[in-house]
Amino acid sequence: MSYLQCPKKLWLSKNRKDLKAAVDESQQAIFDQGFVVESYAHKLALFKSPASPAHHSDPAVVKDWYSKGRAETQNYIRNNCTTIFQANAMPPDLYCKADILHLNPATNKWDLYEVKSSTQVKDEHIPDLCFQKIALEKDGIPIDRTYLIHINNEYVRNGEIDSEKLLTIEDLTEQVENQRQITEANIPKALKIINLADENADELANELANENAEKVQIRIGKQCDKPYPCPFKDYCWAYLPEYNIFDLQRITKKQINTLQNLNIQKITDIPDNFTLNKKQQNQLIATKTGKDIIDNESITNTLNQLNYPLYFLDYETYGSAIPLFDGLRPYQQMTFQYSLHIIKGKDKTPEHYEYLHTDTDIPIPKLLSNLQQQIGPTGTIIVWNKSFEMTRNNEMAQQYPEYKDFLMSVNNRVYDLMEIFSKQYYISPGFKGSSSIKNVLPILAPHLSYKELEDIHEGGIASLYWYKHIYSNSPLKDRITKNMLEYCKLDTLAMVEIWRKLR
């Protein structure tokens, strides 16, 4: 899979592990979630008599891990096990660990099951399964059907998690077989890459058809993040200037290739006659001139449509593959915190209100009860990226009909402050083509900063920390509670300050 994403990623994984970025908390949470989903797959009624090769974390036995896992798998087969979790195969030059093998009594062959925490089949799942099938068959384990087990995003929790309803099994046998010839052709190519020694970096460079043979190189691009974030991205991207062509908003793969062919890295070096869309042209003009481009009329007309009192609202949410509470679907974002700044009239001082759920029951009823007391029936609700808050309101209204009228009233009065920037009424070189509040705030309100906050600097960590420390009552609960309140408060205070600057 690394080879298909980027041959350089594969080579670095084998030869330069020291350059690999450490797994951060957000990425680890994704991995952990995958293990949880797999544990529910093991509970499916289909798999009646499971067996699982032992895992070894002792460094002294890592050397023998692969061969030991294979030996255990073969032993389970000889002992007539019908289901094997984490089955190992190790034919010459190849290795795979299959999530689940299940003996098909009708064919006396094994069905192969891959478990993913996604909600649908993705393109990258097909070659993954195909490689496993090839490795298993080369090791003498005949494979009949190939399946993907993934999350059913229509499932709604009601009581204990029901694995049969939580998970969907899709037969991908035909797609996998159609991929086989391509995968078999790619295996020797990948082996050639991975077996090149460090001193043969020039050979790898030639293999990758790159003119620069001084280092192992391949052009950076969109493959650095798709289908998976590459742990070597910081290393490969280190040569780029701070403001570079990848900061050009909605840059296409074709534009990247053309600019790279011209050896252009800085955004300011993009030629004036280069084909860009209107928003990209505006970004480039502002960057080259170093001056803001401000449509005062559009900003004035927009702000004049806002009605006092102004409510600056921000939600924090948590979503997981396995719903925490009844009434929730997999990955549904459950609101557990809000911050609210209210300006009741012209030149009035903002008042701040907040709620953070610190108990282990479902947060929504108490959160809405508080919010309903603080947001009146008139006035504009100001958010940043309105689709997020409005979707949460729609979901909460469906779950708790007693709050439907209130939440629909809120949605009917929402204004998205981000649109000033996404519609380019205000363009600044410092935004770097982004309308994210994290990019806008340092330019319009430099006295405020997320960087000075302790522990939490962005929403993904806030969500993770709520579950990890507050909901789970960790020893750090009090500290994290304080820091999460400060973080969410800054989100709405940032909107207040940006609104003041625009006004």
C-alpha positions in Angstrom: 0.0 0.0 0.0 2.9 2.4 0.7 4.3 1.6 -2.8 1.1 2.4 -4.5 0.8 5.7 -2.6 4.4 6.7 -3.2 7.5 4.5 -3.9 9.6 6.9 -1.9 7.4 6.3 1.1 8.1 2.6 0.8 11.8 3.1 0.6 12.0 5.4 3.5 9.9 3.1 5.6 12.5 0.4 5.2 15.8 2.4 5.1 15.2 5.7 7.0 12.8 4.9 9.8 14.6 7.7 11.7 12.9 10.3 9.5 9.4 9.0 10.3 7.2 11.4 12.2 6.0 10.2 15.6 2.3 9.1 15.7 0.4 12.0 17.2 -2.6 11.6 19.6 -5.2 12.2 16.9 -3.6 9.6 14.6 -3.3 7.1 17.4 -7.0 7.6 18.3 -7.8 6.6 14.7 -5.7 3.5 15.0 -7.3 2.6 18.4 -10.8 3.1 16.9 -9.9 0.6 14.2 -8.9 -2.0 16.8 -12.3 -1.5 18.6 -14.2 -2.0 15.3 -12.2 -5.2 14.7 -13.2 -6.5 18.1 -16.9 -6.1 17.2 -16.3 -7.9 13.9 -14.9 -10.8 16.0 -18.3 -11.0 17.7 -20.3 -11.6 14.5 -22.3 -14.8 14.6 -20.5 -16.0 11.4 -17.3 -16.6 13.3 -18.3 -19.3 15.8 -14.9 -20.9 16.7 -12.2 -18.2 16.7 -8.5 -18.7 17.1 -5.9 -16.0 17.2 -2.1 -16.2 16.9 -0.3 -14.6 19.9 1.1 -11.2 19.6 4.7 -10.5 20.8 5.9 -7.1 21.9 9.1 -8.2 23.6 12.0 -6.9 21.4 13.8 -10.2 22.0 11.1 -12.1 20.0 10.3 -9.5 17.3 12.9 -11.2 15.0 10.8 -14.4 15.1 7.4 -12.7 15.2 6.6 -13.3 11.5 7.7 -16.9 11.3 6.1 -17.7 14.7 2.8 -16.1 13.6 2.8 -18.2 10.5 3.6 -21.4 12.4 0.7 -20.7 14.7 -1.6 -20.0 11.8 -0.6 -23.3 10.1 -1.1 -25.1 13.5 -4.7 -23.7 13.8 -5.4 -25.0 10.2 -4.1 -28.5 11.1 -6.2 -28.5 14.2 -9.4 -27.8 12.1 -10.1 -24.3 13.4 -12.8 -22.7 11.2 -12.0 -19.1 12.1 -8.6 -17.5 12.5 -8.1 -13.9 13.6 -4.8 -12.2 12.5 -3.8 -15.1 10.3 -0.2 -14.9 9.1 1.2 -15.9 5.7 4.8 -15.7 4.8 5.7 -17.1 1.4 9.1 -16.1 -0.1 9.6 -12.3 -0.2 6.0 -11.6 1.0 4.2 -11.3 4.3 0.6 -10.5 5.3 -1.5 -10.6 8.4 -5.2 -11.1 7.5 -7.8 -9.7 9.8 -10.1 -12.8 9.6 -10.0 -16.1 7.8 -13.1 -18.2 7.9 -13.4 -21.7 6.4 -16.2 -22.0 3.8 -17.6 -25.6 4.3 -19.1 -25.6 0.8 -15.8 -25.2 -0.9 -13.3 -26.3 1.8 -11.5 -23.0 1.1 -11.0 -20.0 3.2 -12.9 -16.8 2.9 -10.8 -13.7 3.6 -12.3 -10.8 5.6 -10.7 -7.4 5.9 -12.1 -5.1 8.7 -12.2 -1.3 8.2 -13.6 1.4 10.3 -14.8 3.3 7.2 -18.4 3.5 6.3 -18.0 2.3 2.7 -15.7 0.5 0.4 -12.8 2.7 -0.8 -10.6 2.3 -3.9 -7.5 1.5 -1.8 -9.3 -1.5 -0.1 -9.2 -3.5 -3.3 -5.4 -3.8 -3.8 -5.0 -4.3 0.0 -7.3 -7.4 -0.2 -5.7 -8.5 -3.4 -2.2 -8.5 -2.0 -3.4 -10.5 1.1 -5.1 -13.1 -1.1 -1.9 -13.5 -3.3 0.3 -13.9 -0.2 -2.0 -16.4 1.5 -2.4 -18.5 -1.6 1.4 -18.5 -2.3 1.7 -19.9 1.3 -0.6 -22.7 0.6 -3.9 -21.3 2.0 -6.5 -21.5 -0.7 -8.8 -18.5 -0.7 -12.4 -18.6 -2.0 -14.3 -15.3 -1.5 -12.9 -11.9 -0.3 -15.0 -9.6 1.8 -14.8 -6.2 3.4 -16.4 -5.6 6.8 -17.1 -2.0 7.4 -19.3 0.3 9.6 -23.0 0.7 8.7 -23.5 4.4 9.1 -27.3 4.0 9.2 -27.1 2.0 12.4 -28.6 3.8 15.5 -27.6 2.6 18.9 -30.4 1.2 21.1 -29.0 -0.5 24.2 -25.9 -2.7 23.9 -24.0 -2.5 20.6 -25.3 -5.1 18.1 -22.4 -6.2 15.9 -24.8 -7.7 13.3 -26.4 -4.2 12.8 -23.3 -2.1 13.4 -21.3 -3.8 10.6 -21.9 -4.4 6.9 -20.2 -7.2 5.0 -19.6 -6.6 1.3 -18.4 -9.3 -1.2 -15.5 -7.8 -3.2 -14.4 -11.1 -4.8 -14.9 -9.9 -8.4 -13.2 -6.5 -7.8 -10.3 -8.2 -6.1 -9.9 -10.8 -8.9 -9.9 -8.0 -11.5 -7.1 -6.3 -9.6 -4.9 -9.4 -9.4 -2.9 -9.0 -12.6 -2.0 -5.4 -11.7 -1.0 -6.4 -8.2 1.1 -9.3 -9.3 2.9 -7.0 -11.7 3.5 -4.4 -8.9 4.9 -6.8 -6.4 8.3 -7.2 -8.0 8.5 -3.5 -8.6 7.8 -2.8 -4.9 10.4 -5.5 -3.9 13.0 -3.8 -6.2 12.4 -0.5 -4.4 12.4 -1.8 -0.9 15.5 -3.9 -1.4 17.7 -1.0 -2.7 20.4 -0.3 0.0 21.0 3.2 1.3 24.1 3.5 -0.8 22.0 2.8 -3.9 19.9 5.9 -3.5 20.9 7.0 -7.0 19.5 3.7 -8.4 16.2 4.4 -6.6 16.2 7.9 -8.0 16.6 6.5 -11.5 13.9 3.9 -10.8 11.6 6.8 -9.9 12.5 8.6 -13.2 13.8 11.6 -11.3 16.7 13.7 -12.8 18.1 14.6 -9.4 20.0 11.5 -8.2 21.7 13.1 -5.2 19.0 11.9 -2.8 16.1 9.6 -2.9 13.5 11.9 -4.5 10.1 11.8 -6.0 7.9 14.8 -6.6 5.7 15.8 -3.7 2.0 16.3 -4.4 -1.5 15.3 -3.4 -0.3 11.7 -2.8 1.4 12.9 0.3 -2.0 13.0 2.1 -4.0 10.5 0.1 -5.2 7.9 0.7 -3.3 8.2 4.0 -1.2 11.0 5.6 2.4 10.1 5.0 4.6 10.0 8.1 7.6 11.3 6.0 5.8 14.5 4.8 7.8 16.8 7.0 11.0 15.4 5.6 10.0 15.5 2.0 8.4 19.0 2.2 11.2 20.6 4.3 12.8 22.4 1.3 9.6 24.4 0.5 9.5 28.1 1.4 7.0 29.0 4.1 4.5 30.4 1.6 4.5 28.1 -1.4 2.5 26.9 -4.4 0.7 24.3 -2.2 -0.9 27.3 -0.4 -2.7 28.3 -3.6 -6.3 27.7 -2.8 -7.9 24.7 -4.5 -4.7 24.1 -6.5 -5.2 21.2 -9.0 -2.9 18.3 -9.7 -2.4 19.7 -13.2 -1.4 23.1 -11.9 1.0 21.5 -9.4 2.7 19.5 -12.2 3.0 22.5 -14.5 4.5 24.7 -11.8 6.9 21.9 -10.8 8.0 21.5 -14.4 8.8 25.3 -14.3 10.8 24.7 -11.1 8.5 27.2 -9.3 8.1 26.8 -5.5 7.3 30.3 -4.1 3.8 31.5 -4.7 5.2 34.9 -5.6 7.1 33.3 -8.5 3.9 32.1 -10.3 3.9 34.0 -13.6 1.1 36.6 -14.2 -0.1 34.7 -17.3 -0.4 31.4 -15.5 -3.9 29.9 -15.8 -5.7 30.5 -12.5 -9.3 30.8 -11.5 -10.6 34.1 -10.2 -10.1 33.4 -6.5 -6.6 32.1 -7.1 -5.8 35.3 -9.2 -7.0 37.5 -6.3 -4.9 35.6 -3.8 -1.8 35.9 -6.1 -2.4 39.7 -6.6 -2.6 40.3 -2.9 0.4 38.2 -2.2 2.6 39.8 -4.9 1.6 43.4 -3.9 1.7 42.7 -0.2 -1.6 44.6 0.2 -5.0 43.7 1.4 -7.9 43.7 -1.1 -11.1 44.8 0.7 -14.6 45.1 -0.8 -15.9 47.7 1.7 -19.3 47.9 0.1 -20.0 44.2 0.3 -18.7 44.0 3.9 -20.8 47.0 4.9 -24.0 45.6 3.3 -23.4 42.2 4.9 -22.9 43.6 8.4 -25.9 45.9 8.2 -28.1 42.9 7.7 -27.1 41.5 11.1 -29.6 42.2 13.9 -28.9 42.8 17.6 -28.6 41.0 19.9 -25.6 39.3 18.2 -24.9 35.7 19.4 -21.4 34.4 18.6 -21.8 30.6 18.9 -19.3 27.7 18.7 -19.8 24.0 19.4 -17.3 21.3 20.3 -18.3 17.8 19.4 -17.2 14.2 19.7 -17.8 11.4 17.2 -16.7 7.8 17.2 -17.2 4.7 15.1 -18.9 3.1 18.1 -21.7 5.4 19.3 -21.4 6.3 23.0 -25.1 6.7 23.6 -28.5 5.5 22.4 -29.9 7.5 19.5 -26.5 8.2 18.0 -25.2 6.8 14.7 -21.5 5.9 14.0 -19.4 9.0 13.6 -22.3 11.3 14.4 -20.9 14.4 16.0 -22.3 14.7 19.5 -22.3 18.3 20.9 -20.8 18.3 24.4 -19.7 22.0 24.7 -20.5 25.5 23.5 -19.2 29.0 24.0 -21.5 32.0 23.5 -20.6 35.7 23.4 -23.6 38.0 23.3 -23.6 41.7 22.2 -27.0 43.1 23.0 -26.7 46.4 21.2 -24.4 48.8 19.5 -21.2 49.5 21.5 -22.3 47.1 24.2 -19.8 45.0 26.0 -19.8 41.3 25.1 -21.2 38.9 27.7 -19.9 35.4 27.8 -21.7 32.2 28.5 -20.5 28.6 28.3 -21.3 25.0 28.9 -19.1 21.9 29.1 -20.5 18.5 30.0 -18.4 16.8 32.6 -20.6 13.9 33.5 -20.8 10.5 31.9 -24.4 10.7 30.7 -25.4 12.0 27.2 -24.5 15.8 27.1 -27.2 17.1 24.7 -30.3 17.6 27.0 -28.4 19.6 29.6 -26.5 21.5 27.0 -29.7 22.5 25.1 -31.4 23.4 28.3 -28.7 25.9 29.1 -28.4 27.2 25.5 -32.2 27.8 25.3 -32.0 30.1 28.4 -29.3 32.2 26.8 -30.4 32.6 23.2 -33.5 34.8 22.8 -36.1 34.6 20.0 -34.6 37.5 18.0 -31.2 38.5 16.9 -28.5 37.0 14.6 -26.5 33.9 15.5 -23.0 34.3 14.2 -20.9 31.2 13.5 -17.8 30.2 11.5 -18.6 27.5 8.9 -22.4 27.4 9.3 -22.9 23.9 7.9 -21.3 22.4 11.0 -23.4 24.1 13.6 -26.6 23.9 11.6 -26.2 20.1 10.9 -25.7 19.6 14.7 -28.9 21.6 15.4 -30.8 19.5 12.9 -29.5 16.2 14.4 -30.3 17.4 18.0 -33.8 18.5 16.9 -34.4 15.0 15.6 -33.2 13.4 18.8 -35.0 15.8 21.1 -38.2 17.1 19.5 -39.0 19.2 22.5 -36.1 21.5 21.4 -37.0 21.4 17.7 -38.7 24.8 17.5 -35.8 26.5 19.4 -33.1 24.9 17.2 -34.9 25.6 14.0 -35.3 29.2 15.1 -31.5 29.3 15.7 -30.8 27.8 12.2 -33.1 30.4 10.6 -31.1 33.2 12.1 -27.6 31.9 11.4 -25.0 34.0 9.7 -21.6 32.5 8.6 -18.9 35.1 9.3 -16.5 33.0 7.4 -18.3 34.0 4.1 -16.7 37.4 4.3 -13.4 35.6 3.6 -14.5 32.7 1.5 -16.3 35.0 -0.8 -13.2 37.2 -0.9 -14.7 40.4 0.4 -11.5 40.6 2.4 -8.2 39.2 1.1 -5.0 39.5 2.9 -1.6 38.0 2.0 -1.4 36.7 5.6 -4.4 34.5 5.1 -2.4 32.4 2.6 -5.6 31.7 0.6 -7.4 30.2 3.6 -10.7 31.3 5.2 -10.0 29.3 8.3 -10.3 31.2 11.6 -6.9 30.0 12.5 -5.5 31.9 9.5 -7.7 35.0 9.7 -7.4 35.7 13.4 -3.6 36.4 13.6 -4.0 39.0 10.9 -7.1 40.8 12.1 -6.7 40.3 15.8 -3.0 39.5 16.5 -3.4 40.1 20.2 -5.3 36.8 20.4 -3.5 33.5 19.9 -4.4 29.8 20.0 -0.7 29.1 20.5 -0.6 30.4 24.0 -3.3 27.9 25.2 -2.2 25.0 27.3 -2.8 21.4 25.9 -5.4 22.3 23.3 -4.8 24.3 20.1 -7.4 22.8 17.7 -10.8 21.2 17.6 -9.6 17.6 16.9 -7.6 17.6 20.1 -10.5 19.2 22.1 -12.8 16.4 21.0 -10.2 13.7 21.8 -9.4 15.2 25.2 -13.0 15.5 26.2 -13.4 11.7 25.8 -10.0 10.8 27.1 -9.9 13.0 30.2 -13.3 14.5 31.0 -15.8 11.8 30.1 -13.4 9.1 31.3 -12.6 10.9 34.6 -8.9 10.8 34.2 -6.6 12.3 36.8 -6.1 15.3 34.5 -9.9 16.0 34.3 -9.8 19.4 36.2 -6.9 20.7 34.2 -8.3 19.7 30.9 -11.8 21.1 31.8 -10.2 24.5 32.5 -8.2 24.4 29.2 -11.2 23.3 27.1 -13.3 26.1 28.4 -10.5 28.6 27.5 -10.1 27.1 24.1 -13.8 27.2 23.2 -14.1 30.7 24.7 -11.3 31.9 22.4 -13.2 30.6 19.3 -16.2 32.9 20.0 -14.0 35.8 21.2 -12.1 35.5 18.0 -15.3 36.0 16.0 -16.2 39.0 18.1 -12.8 40.6 17.5 -12.9 39.8 13.8 -16.4 41.3 13.5 -15.2 44.4 15.3 -12.3 44.8 12.9 -14.6 44.3 9.9 -17.1 46.9 11.3 
